[in-house]
Amino acid sequence: MKLLTNIQESYEELRYKTSWPTKKQLIKSAIIVMIASVIIALIIFFMDYVVEHLMKLIYSFGA
């Protein structure tokens, strides 16, 4: 019985007390997240590229 009460209270809180973003706010936030993800991916790609070439250089001296 307590489980049903908790589910009902959660539903009511989500339905009536939660403020949901507007479509415009949601799109703006999604675009910001996508841009940030691409920037972070490019930074990681560049770091990986540099480390790869640095390791090749280090191993070429050892051979």
C-alpha positions, 0 to 999 in steps of 0.5 A: 500500500505504501508503494502505491502511495509513493507512486501517486505522490511522485506522479502528482509532484511531477505533474503539478509541482515540477517546472518543465522547460519550454521547447525553446529552452530545451532546444537551446540547451540541447544545442549547447550540449552538442557543441560542448560535446564536439569541442571536448571530442576534438580536444581528446582527438588532438591529445590522442594524436599528439601522444601517439606521435610522441610515442612513435618518436620515443620508440623510434629512438629505442629501435 
